[in-house]
Every structure is written in C-alpha cells, then in structure tokens.
Amino acid sequence: MATDTVDAGAEHRRSMTVTAVATILGVVAAFGSFVFAAGPTDRSALVVLLAAVFVQFPLYQFTGLKEDIGPKDGLYIAFMTFSLWFVTLTILYTAGVSL
C-alpha cells in the first residue's frame, strides 16, 4: 500500500512536468513565431511550432520523464503545445504588440 502512494505521487509529478514543459514551449514558440514570421498569414510560423513539438520527444526521453512515448502521449504533447501557441500568438497579433 505504501509503495502505491509513492508511485502515484511520482507519476503525478511526471505528468505535471510534461504538461508544464509542453505549455511553456507553446508560449515560447508563439513568441518565436511572432518574431520570425512576417505576419499572420506567413507559414514560417508553423516551422517554429513544429520545432517546439518535435524537440520535446528527445528531451523527455533524455531526461527520463517518459521512457516510452506512445501515440496518446505524442498527441497530448502536440495538442498542448499547439493550443498555447495558438492562443498566445493570437493575443500577440490582436493586441498590436511590437517586439
């Protein structure tokens, strides 16, 4: 019984770390897209997003957070990164921010 609670706590921390990294990289990718893209219709912003998504897979395996990243994990990471990228980039474009 005691080992179940320790493992559940470790799994929860691992899940929270993966979520936090995915969302933070989504925000960072949005700022990168805002700087490198010429405007809202420039497709080069997607390159920054894709780089932010694909850099996470080796990062998680190298740090040991996720030894086996399955399709469900990959979709979750991609969705969380895309969601924060989209929301942050939309706010940057509509607020008239200049960096």
N, C-alpha and C positions, 0 to 999 in steps of 0.2 A: 503494500500500500504506500509506503513512504517513497519508494522509487517512482511510483506513478505520478505523484505530485511534482517531484523534481523534474521528471521528463516532460510533463505538461508545461511547467514553467519555462523550461529551456525551449520547447517548441514554440511557445507563445512569444518569447523574446526574439527568436529567429524569424517568425512571421512578421513581427512588428518592425524588425530591422530591414527585411526585404521590402516591406511596404514603404518605409521611410526613405530608403535609398531610391526606390522607383519614383516616388513623388518628387523628391528633391532633384533628381536628374531630369524629370519632366520640366520643372521650373527653370533649371539651368539651360536646358535645351531650348526653351522658349526665348530666353534672353539671347542665346547664341543665334537662334533663327532670326530674331529681331535685328540683331547687329549685321548678320551676313546677308540677309535677303534684301532685295531692292524694294519690296512692298508686299502687300497681302497676296498678290497673285503670283509671286515668284516661287517656283517649285524647289528652289535650292534650300528652302527652309525645311523641307522634308528630309533632306540629307542629314541635317543636324539631328532631327528626331530619330531617324533610323540608326544613326551612330550612337545616340544615347541609349536606345533599346538594346542594340547588339553588344555594346561594351559591358552590359550588366551580366550577361551569361558567363563569360570567363571570370569576371570579378567575383561572382558568387561561388563558383567552383574553386577558385584560387584561395579565397578566404575560408572556405569550408562551410559557408552558410547553407548552401544547397549542394549536396553531392550529386544528386540525380534530379535534373530539371526536366520534368515531363511536359507534355503539351499543355496541360492545365496550368502549370506554373508559368510557362512561357507566355501563354495568352494573358494571364493575370499581370505579369510584369509589363507586357506591351500595352495593355489597356490602361493601367495606372499611369504609365509614363505618357502615353498619348493624351489621356484626359487632362492631366495637369499642364502639359504642353499647350493643348488647345485653349484651355481656359486662360492661362497666363498670357499667351500670345494674343488672344482676342482682347484682353484688357489692355495690353500694351498698345495695340493698334487703335482701339476706340478711344483711349484716353489722350491720345496725341502726345505720347511720351517721346522725347528725343534723347538719345544717349550719345 
